[in-house]
Amino acid sequence: MKTIVITGASRGIGWHTAQQALAQGHHVVAIARQQAGLEQLGAYTRKAPGRLSTLCQDCSEVAPTRNAILEKTDQVDILIHNAAAFLKKEWQALTTEDMEQLYRVNVITPLRLSQALVDHIPKGGHILHIGSVGGVAGSLKFPGLLPYSVSKGALHILSECLAVELADRGITVNALALGSSATEMFKAAFPGQEAGSTPEEMSQYVWQFALNAPSAVNGQVHTVSSQVP
Ligand SMILES: NC(=O)c1ccc[n+]([C@@H]2O[C@H](COP(=O)([O-])OP(=O)(O)OC[C@H]3O[C@@H](n4cnc5c(N)ncnc54)[C@H](OP(=O)(O)O)[C@@H]3O)[C@@H](O)[C@H]2O)c1
């Protein structure tokens, strides 16, 4: 049984990733701000062989998040930074506060939470950043998604840098640059459009990668996309 910490597990891809880990008998620490989605996860996985610990917590409040995680477990085998802030806004209207908020949740929080937990991640552990094709250099870009895409680009480079920093500890760090999946975030980004995957389908890939990548993949930004957007 591994212990998996997943931020942003009250809905969407994070919720389904947590569900899959629980179905395979792991201990999941599921974090989100809204209790309702975490309770639904508990109800849905009541008979699953895994163990669920829920934390109703804004993960960008790093110190309380770290302390709450360590009340549930003293070892984190897989840390999945999945929670993200999203903003769709005309670029000339963007403010410093907009950019700081996106960076705080999408870039700074993954870094600070990894720093705060690294001494509890064993050799062979995995830090996985959930990125986006929008943050991949050369990918098709869309109006209004500048702050989100820029923050995900930074997250991808954070993964590459952190893989180097943590190599001597035997901790693997990767990013998955996801394509479209039918979640609330996708609906906000591309209203009325059909996504390339369901969150169930996307989370199957995310979970298998989170579990199996450390043996063969490190310091990579791996694109997971079937259509654009
Ligand atoms: N869906 C797509 O097409 C797509 C494409 C590319 C990349 N992605 C990436 O995939 C990941 C999951 O996205 P999704 O589509 O599943 O989005 P979603 O349905 O909007 O879910 C986002 C999750 O993050 C949580 N969250 C947001 N801010 C948080 C905070 N400060 N603290 C704790 N939890 C927080 C939300 O829960 P609460 O509101 O309860 O806190 C929710 O559980 C994100 O990193 C996103 O950028 C998604």
The ligand as a Gaussian input file, in Angstrom:
#p B3LYP/6-31G(d) Opt

LIG

0 1
 N       -9.853000      19.520000     -17.959000
 C       -8.977000      19.800000     -18.893000
 O       -9.310000      19.872000     -20.095000
 C       -7.546000      20.038000     -18.514000
 C       -6.623000      20.246000     -19.548000
 C       -5.312000      20.446000     -19.239000
 C       -4.897000      20.430000     -17.916000
 N       -5.810000      20.249000     -16.921000
 C       -5.314000      20.255000     -15.540000
 O       -5.837000      19.138000     -14.833000
 C       -5.920000      19.464000     -13.439000
 C       -7.312000      19.120000     -12.942000
 O       -8.219000      19.979000     -13.643000
 P       -9.773000      19.642000     -13.821000
 O      -10.076000      19.855000     -15.238000
 O      -10.091000      18.363000     -13.129000
 O      -10.361000      20.906000     -13.029000
 P      -11.632000      21.089000     -12.085000
 O      -12.697000      20.149000     -12.442000
 O      -11.896000      22.549000     -12.093000
 O      -11.052000      20.656000     -10.662000
 C      -10.056000      21.418000     -10.034000
 C       -9.826000      20.842000      -8.656000
 O       -8.826000      21.648000      -8.007000
 C       -9.327000      22.031000      -6.730000
 N       -8.682000      23.280000      -6.325000
 C       -8.578000      24.423000      -7.027000
 N       -7.920000      25.338000      -6.313000
 C       -7.597000      24.752000      -5.130000
 C       -6.913000      25.172000      -3.965000
 N       -6.426000      26.416000      -3.858000
 N       -6.744000      24.307000      -2.946000
 C       -7.244000      23.047000      -3.034000
 N       -7.888000      22.581000      -4.108000
 C       -8.076000      23.426000      -5.141000
 C      -10.839000      22.115000      -6.914000
 O      -11.499000      21.892000      -5.700000
 P      -12.121000      22.996000      -4.740000
 O      -12.790000      24.024000      -5.592000
 O      -13.056000      22.160000      -3.904000
 O      -10.971000      23.504000      -3.956000
 C      -11.061000      20.886000      -7.802000
 O      -11.121000      19.713000      -7.014000
 C       -5.544000      20.940000     -13.326000
 O       -4.207000      21.063000     -12.964000
 C       -5.754000      21.454000     -14.723000
 O       -4.984000      22.589000     -14.998000
 C       -7.120000      20.051000     -17.196000

